[in-house]
């Protein structure tokens, strides 16, 4: 606090850029597709849309590629945010608990990508069971394995 402005470090700047990119990730569907027109002309055709389209014309269960991209990128943004928080919380007591939302958001990404949204795997009961089992496993691991690390002073 000597009156001089601190210049942000490169690492901090990259964190800022990463956070901004994750915040705008759900809106990339606006760049890739146009409403009612499909993929924009400047986007290279890699065959992804055709690969994901089923025989009824749905893209992994979604009515359009635009809606699929929005939902996928929204859930990917959430997953990456929780994962980033988990990685940043090194040494914090709540770090193990962050694996629950990381696991649940990854589970939801798998549901979207495998077109399992309308199956039993995506029901409320299944999701609750995944959260419960994941929480119990993490709790048992934290209290038994983490206790040894805490006693040794390792976090």
N, C-alpha and C positions, 0 to 999 in steps of 0.2 A: 504494500500500500504506500509506495513512495511517489504516487502521483503519475506514474507512467502506465500507459495502457499495455496490457499484455497481448502479445500476438498469439492467436490460437495455434496450437501445435498441429502438425499434419495429421496425427492420429485423431485428434478431436474433430478436425475438419472432415475427415473421412466418416466419422461417426455421425456427424450432422447430415452429410450427404446420404448416408445409409438410411437414416431415420426419415428423411424427406422422400427418398425413393420408395420406402415401404409404405409411407402414407399415401403416395400417389399410385401405387401398384394397382389398386382396383380400377383405376380410371384409364389404364392402358387399353382397355377394350374400345375406348373412343378413338384411339389412334389406329388400332388395327382394323376395326370394322366401322361401317357407317350404318346408321339406323335404316333398316328396310332394304339395304343394298348389298349386304354381305361384306366380304373382305375388301379393303381399299385397294386400288390399282397399284400403288407403289409397294405394297407388302408382297414379298416373294411367295409364290405358291409352293409350299413344301409338302403339300398333300396331307397336312395334319387334319384339316376339316373333313376331307373325304375318308381318312382313316378312322376318325371318330364317329362318323355318321353310320347309323344302323340302317337296316332294310326299310324301315318305316320313315326315314328321313330325319330322325331325331339325332342330335349330336349328344351322345352319352346321356340320353334321356331328356335333354333340354330342347326346346322348340327351335332355337337358333344358336348359331356359333357365338353371337354377341352376348347372349344371356349366359351361355356356358363359360365364356371367358371372364365375364364379370364375377360370377360366383366363384370360379376357380381362383382368380386373382385376389378376390376379397378374402377367401379362406387362407390362401397362401400368405397374404399380408399379415393376417392374424397369427398364423403359425410362426412366421419368421420373427414377428415382434416378441412373442412369448419365448422363442428360442434365443433371441438376442438378450432378453432380460435374464434368462437362465444362465447364459454364458457370462453376463456382466455381474451376476450375483455371487461370484466366486468368494467363498469365505463367509457368506451370510447364512444365518440359521434357517431362513426360509427357502434356500436354494432348492432343496429336495422337493418341496411342495410345488415348485414351478414346473416340475416334470409332469404333473397331472394335466394342466392346460396344454402343455406341449404335446403330450400323448393324445389327448382328446382332439386337438386341432389336426394332428397328423391322421388320426382315425377318420375325421371328417373329410380330409383331402383324399384319402383312399376311397371313401364312399363315393365321392364325386367322380374320381377318375375311373373307377371300375363299374360305374352305372349301377351301384347297389343302393341308390337312394330309396327305392320302393321295395326293398327287401326287409326281412326280419333283422338283418344286421344294422339297419339304420333306425330301428324302432327306439322308442324312449327307454324301454326295458333294457335293451342291449347296450345302449349308451350309458345308462345308469350303472349297469353291471361292469362295464369297462372302467368307468370312473372309480367305482367302489374297489374293484380288484387292484387297479393301479395305485390307488391311495393306500390300500392295506399293504401292498408289497413295498411301496416306498416308505411307509411308516415303520414297518418291521425292519427294513434295511437301515433306515436312519437311526432307529433306537438301538439296534444291536451292533451294526458295523460302525455307525457314526459315533457311538459312545466310546469305542476304543480310540478313534481318531481325536475326539474331544479331550479325552484323558491325557493323550500324548501332546496335545496342543496343536494338532494338525487340523486345518479346516479346508 
